[in-house]
């Protein structure tokens, strides 16, 4: 862990899964202890933990807790009894494909477990977490090599240590480029309605002594028009076989503004985020959440009573708006069916 990477949101303990509660940052630093698969699923759904890689890691540990419960219930029938826990975990968030990837990987270990399955499954969950951190460090270096500095960049939502096993995806690139002297300033969109940029990204970068300036989401096109940034760097929750990217709502608009102003657009995500079964972004299920998230800010209502609201959590950026996709298997320049297939064919 270096000077610009000090935050860790996920910790396994003998008592269960300890999660840094991201709903209360930056005002309060609190942790939630999940002792069951149901509590883990609820933590994912309620956004105690968020960010596609972190959701996958938390779900993997949720499987360990499901196995612990099932084995305690009946050591002979634990494979049958674990199923409700796995189903509940799968239903916790519909868009982040890392969730389903992690659950599928954990399922592959279930037939191999002899006796008490906890050790076998815990070893796999820890491997998922450790591999994510290693991938983030590598992607950080790959992405940083593309940036010519000194310059400023814009990011959206939170893609750092809080959203991953550590270091981050888009923020991992930013960390590496800042350490190399290529980035002088990071602009962070506030990211309505959950304010992940304001509450999480700005806080995280502040903890790690990286210069950050917060802006309203709507200010981003003006920032680009003034030539203040040369890159937009974001993460992803699901990527299709042709390179369309589902990410936090507002990402699509940033890609349009970036294209109009000659600002390059980089997506950073592990290959576990790629859903090879989907070709088009039109096929990605987009989660909608409660209207209350738009009506209130930190529990205080700011909208008139009696109005309707539409609250999609993600949007889809088409591949043609993306200059570079950075993965742990390499860099894809201008994603397309052809360039994504070349990535898939890599060992």
N, C-alpha and C positions, 0 to 999 in steps of 0.2 A: 504494500500500500504506500503510494507516494504522497507528497505534500498536497497534491491537487486531487486526491481520491481518498476521502476519509469516512464516507458514509456507507453503512451497510443496513439494509432494511429487513433481512431475513436471517433468522438464527434458529437452528435446531437445538433443543435442550432435552434432557431426559424426561421433563414434564410435558413436553409437546413443542409446538411450533410457535416461536416468538416473532411477532411482526411489529415493525415500527408503524404506528397508526398515522397514516398520511392525511387523514381527515382533519387533524388538529394542528398540523404544521402551518406556519412557523411559530404560532403562539404557544403551543405546548408540545413537548417531546414525550410521548407516551407509547407504551408497548401493549399489545394484545397477546395473550397466551391462548392458543387454540389447542384444545385437548382431544378433539374429535374431527372426523371428516366433515360433519355437519357444521361445526364452528369454523372450520377452514373455508368451506363453501360460502358461508355467510360473510366471512371477512372479505372474500373476493368480490362477492356481489355488492357489499356495502362500501367497497373501495377503501377498506383499511389498507389493502395492498392493491396496486394497480401498475399498469405497464405490462405489455404482452409477455416478455421473458420472465418477469417476477411472478406473474400470474401462473405461468407454467411451473415454475419452481415451487411455489406455494402449493399448487395442486399435487405435485409429486410427493411432497411431504404429507399432504392430506391423505394420500393413498396409504402411507405408512401408518397413519393414525387409524384409518379404516381397518387395516389389517390387525392392528393392536386390539381394536374393539371386537372384531369378528373372532379372533383367536381366543380372547378372554371369554366370549360368549359360548363357543363350542369349538375346541381344537380340531375336531374331526370334520366340521362343516364350514370352516372359515372361508374357503373359496366361494362357497354359496352365499354366506352371510356378508361378504365384503361388497357385494354388488350394489345394494342401495346407496352405500357411501360413494362409490364410483359414479353412479348416476347423478347423485346430488352435486358432486364436484363438476361434472360435465355440463350441468345446467346453470352453473353460476354466472357465466358470461358467454354470449354467443359469438362474438366477432373475433376475439384474439385466438388465432389458430394455435399458438404455442400451448394453450391449455389442453387442446385435444391431442397434440403431438406428445406432450409430457404424459398424459394419461395412457395413450397407446403404448408408449415406451415402458411405463410401469406395468401395464398389463402383460407385457412379454416376459416379465420376471416372475409373475405369479406361478406359472407351472414349474418353475425351477426351484421354488422355495420348499425345503423339507423341514418338517417340524414347525417351530415358531417362525413365521415368515418375516418378522420385523427386521432382522439383520439383513436379509437379502434385499428387501425393498428399501431399507434405509441406505444401504450402499449405493443403490441405483439413484435415489433421490440426491444424495450428496454428489454423485458423479454429474448429474444434470446441472447442479449449481456450480460446480467447479469448472465444467466445460463452458458454461455461459460466461464466466469471468474471463477465462482464457481467450475465448472468442472475442469478447469486447476489447481486450487489450490489443489483440491482433488487428481487429477492424479499425481501432483508433489509429494505429500506425499507418494502415493502408489509406484511410481517408485523409489523414494529415498530409501525406505525400502529394496530394492533388492541389493543396491550397498554397497559393503564392502570397506571401506576406510581405510586410505587415498589413493586416486588413481587419475589418470587423465582419461579423456574421450574425445571422438571425436564426433563432430556433423557436419551436412551438411545442406546447405541452411540456411534459417532463420525460426525458429519455436518458436519465443519468443513473447513478447508483440506486436511486430510489425505485427505478423501474426495472431493475435487472439484478443479477447477483452482485454487481459492483462495476465501477468505472463507467458503464453506460454504453449505449449505441451511438446516437448522434452526439451526446455529450462526451462520449469517449473520444470521438474524433476531435471535438473541440478541446478537450483536455490535452490530448497529444499535440495538437497544433499550437495551443497556448504555451505548453512546455517548450516547444521548439522555437518559440518567438514569432510564429506566423500569425497569430491572432492577438489583437490588442484590446478588443472589446466584443462582448457578447450582448446582443439585444434579445430579450426574452418577451414573447407575446404573453399577455396575461392569461389567455386561454379560458374563455368563458365556456360553460357556466361554473365549472368546478375550480377554475383559477389555478390549474396546475402550474402554469408558468409563474404566476405571481407568488403562490404559496410554496411551491416545491423547487422549481428550477432556480429561481432567484435565491432562495434560501440555500440550496445545495451548493451553488457556485460561490456564494458568500462564505460558506463553511470552508471551502477549498481555495479561497483567495484568488478567484478568477473574476476579473472586472465584468460586472453585469449591469445593464440598464433595462428597466422594465418599460414596456410600451403597451398601450391598448391594442387589441387585435386590429382594430380599424386603422391604426396608424402605420401599419406595415407597408402598404403601397407607397405612401409618401416618403417613408424612409428609403425605399428602393429608388424612387424618382430622384431624390436628392443625392444619390450615389453613396450613401453612408455604408452600405453593405455590398459585398460581392458574392456572397453565398447565402442560401437558405439550407439549413441542415436539419433534417427531421428523422424520426424513427418510423416504425410501421407496426400495425397490428395484424395485417394479413396482406400477402402479396400473391398475385395470380401468376399463372404460367407464362403470360405475356408481359408481366412486369407492372400491371396496374396495382396501385397501393392503397389499401384502406388504412387510414390513420385518424387521429383526433380531428373532430370537426373543425374546419378552418384551414386545414392543410391544402385542400383543393384550391381554395381562393388564393393562398400564398403562391401556389405553383403558377396560376394564371398571371398574377402580378409579376412574379419573377421572370416569366417568359416575356412579358411586355416590356420589361425594363432591362433585359440583358443580364439578369442576375442568375447565376448557376444554381441548380437545385440538386441536392444530394440526399438520398435516403440511405439510412444505415440500419441493418437488421440481420440477425443470424438466419441461416437457411431454414431453421425450424419455423420461421415465420412464413415461408413460402408454401402455399397450398397448390400443389401441382395438379390437383383434380379440377381446379377452376381455371378457365382460360381468360374470362373477362371479368373486370371489376363489377359489372352489372349483376353478377351471380353471387357476390359477397353479401351475406346477411348483415344488415346494418341495425345495430341495437338502438332502440329508442328508450329513454328513461323517463322518469316521472316529471310532470310539468312543474312540480314544486321546485325543481332545481333551477328553473328559469325565473320563477316567481320570487325566490328568496335569495339572500346573500348571507351566509353564516347564520341561518335561521331567522333572519329579519326579512319580512315581506317587503318587496320594493315595487310590486306590480299591483294594478287595480284588481279588485275582486271581480269575479264573474267573467273573466276573459279566458280564451283558449290559448294553448301553447303547443308548439311542436318542438321536440327535444331529441333530434338524432345525435348520437354520441360520436359517430364517425362519418367521414365522407371518403370518396374514392378519387385519387389523383391518377389520371391516365398515364400510361407509360411514356407517351410522347412528350409529356411535360417534365420528365425526369432526365437529368443529364447523367447522373451516376448512381448506381446501386452498389453499396459496399456490403459484402458478406465475409464470413470467415473463410469461405472458399475462393474468394477473389473479388475483383471489381468488374461490374458490368457497365459498360459505357452505352448509354442510350438503350435501355431495356426494350426488348421485343421478343417475339416467340423464338427467333433464331439465337439471339444473344443469351436469353435465359436458358435455352436448351443446352448451349455450350457450357453454361455454369452447372447445369444438372449433370452433365456427363463427366465433370471433374471428379476425381476420386476423393 
